[in-house]
Amino acid sequence: MAKRRMDKGTRVIVATAGVVMGLVVGIIVVAMIGGSGGDEPRPYEPFFAGTADRVTKQIKEDGPICYPDPREGDRSLCLDLEGEEIIALHVVPPGGSPACPVQWDRTRKRYEDNCSGTPVDRSTLARFPVLTREISDKVSVFVDLRTTKPPPPPAAPAP
């Protein structure tokens, strides 16, 4: 029986199809190994909240700036001012649930429990560390969601 030979055009098409199939398989393997298919979620990292002058101005004009947890977990926060210092309040109230976070009521100008509408004293809320760094002659504000700090102790009454 005579051996059949493929013409040059058919060989190029078959070789190209083989290379494309190899690339597709390689992409799938890389996506499965390094993609989001792993068991452990990526750790939280500090996120950029803006420049200190812009954040301070916005809080003074409109009230606290609130952000949902970037991972849809329990680390939602509000940026607020304590004097001239920017603070990051953890909006899950003490003994509360992420399902009922604290929110800022712009009408009443107070923090409230999202489920009951009752006022919440911000001094009872845990805090996230706020980090600052000078970048291009501007002070940049970062919030570190990796850890929380307990609320500050209550101020001692004046004698």
HUZISUL-V633687 format. One record per run of one state. SS is the DSSP state (hx for helix, st for strand, lp for the rest). FROM is the first residue (numbers start at 1). TO is the last residue. If there is no record, write none. Layout:
ss:SS from:FROM to:TO
ss:SS from:FROM to:TO
//
This chain:
ss:lp from:1 to:7
ss:hx from:8 to:34
ss:lp from:35 to:46
ss:st from:47 to:51
ss:hx from:52 to:62
ss:lp from:63 to:64
ss:st from:65 to:67
ss:lp from:68 to:76
ss:st from:77 to:82
ss:lp from:83 to:84
ss:st from:85 to:90
ss:lp from:91 to:97
ss:hx from:98 to:100
ss:lp from:101 to:101
ss:st from:102 to:105
ss:lp from:106 to:109
ss:st from:110 to:113
ss:lp from:114 to:118
ss:st from:119 to:119
ss:lp from:120 to:121
ss:hx from:122 to:124
ss:lp from:125 to:126
ss:st from:127 to:135
ss:lp from:136 to:137
ss:st from:138 to:149
ss:lp from:150 to:159
//
